[in-house]
Amino acid sequence: MELPAPLQQTGMKPLLLIVTFALASTAAAQALPRVVPESAGLSSERLGEATALLQQLVQEQKIAGAVAAVARRGKVAYLEAVGVQDIATRAPMTERSLLRIYSMTKAVTAVAAMMLHEERKFALDDPVAKYIPEFANVKVGLPDGTTRPPTRAITVADLLLHTSGLNHRTSAIYRDEKVRAREMTMAQFIANLVRVPLMEDPGTRFRYSESTTVVGHLIAIWSGMPFEQFLETRIFRPLGMTDTRFWAATPEQRARLATVYAPVPAGGITAIEIETVPFTERPTLIEGAVGLLSTVPDYLRFSQMLLSKGELGGTRLLKAATVEMMVRNGLSDAIQQLRGGSNGWGLANVNVLLRANPNNPVSVGEYSWDGTAGTIFWVDPVLETIIILMTQSAPSNPDQIRQRFKAIVQRALID
């Protein structure tokens, strides 16, 4: 890691840098005080209704357990865990339960990429092929089964905005072609991506895709260190995200890993394993799109860093202007029109609310995203509010838990 300019000029020892990082990490970890909800403009009584909803869904066997948090104006007004991590062992769900956050990984990857963008390691309009030569060979698939060259190259911005023409890991063609698996190498994954034709020309349509895992690979190339090491040293450690990682490596971590549950036709839920390589093992493919485990308090710190425009507890990861650019809609008018709906998409890999609903107290500019196994976060910059809800469920939104929980929290706002 390159030393900051003041240390380079004075020749001070790297030990000072280590101490500085340690102090910054401690400050970041302590940056979100717990407060009585009313002091943050929230009703304790109504937040209690949110807990009651989660407990009801546990009792109805819609979910095994959940962890949720609400922060406002930089303070944690609500942090509750209900139910169990695992029905068989009865291990309780806690604030430190590890959960598969799947696509909420993408926002972390986007932050890492934009940190390197600030360091001028790349330009957003750089062709991906400049760094990964295999991308010079991509073709666009046509309805008659033939292919042609794309009208232009895939850029880094295309990857972050999901306008690359790549497809999603759950799409029929990617499943049939076995494009992605946690046991394959990154080289195999990249070869598979460029072998399967693009769905359309780059820059012509929003299509949610595997592109953020390519961004993770680019981060390794730009930084000169493994992707997971970059996240640990440049994001997790500075922000005090001590429980965020790509797999549960130790017995203590595995004991905190919640089980994923799916509904059964006769009622109730049953344990399932989504992946061929479980999250208790190190995957060969380290994915910037879907790979992380985290806790609600950890992701709350990450979300607060975004809400605070790149800074947490005295630790700054990004310039305020960079974060502002990342969390506004980055899609062109033409692509946004094709996508439809009231949400745009930002470089931070988040939905961005473009139009307010008079019946819903949500601000234009609110940004959010979710994960396959039942996790979601919302950040409202106008109301200075963060809401995080994590379960381990597939499908990810049993009994409309997300909408119901968020609606109660919104009703809890009292100023």
Buried (B, 14 or more C-beta within 10 A) or exposed (E): EEBEEEBEEEEEEEEEBEEEBEEBBBBBBEBBEEBEBEEBBBBEEBBBBBBEBBBBBBEEBBBBBBBBBBBBEBBBBBBBBBBBBBBEEEBEBBBBBBBBBBBBBBBBBBBBBBBBBEEEBBEBEBBBBBBBEBBBEBBBBEEEEEEEEBEEBBBBBBBBBBBBBBBBBEBEEBEEBEBBBBEBEBEBBBBBBBEBBBBBBBBBBBBBBBBBBBBBBBBBEBBEBEBBEBBBBBBBBBBBBBBBBBBBEEEEBBBBBBBBBBBEEEEEBEEEEBBEBBBBBEBBBBBBBBBBBBBBBBBBBBBBBBBBBBBBBEBBBBBEEBBBBBBBBBBBEEBBEEBEEEBBBBBBBBBBBBEBEEEEEBEEBBBBBBBBBBBBBBBBBEBBBBBBBBBBBBEBBBBEBBEBBBBBBBBBBEE
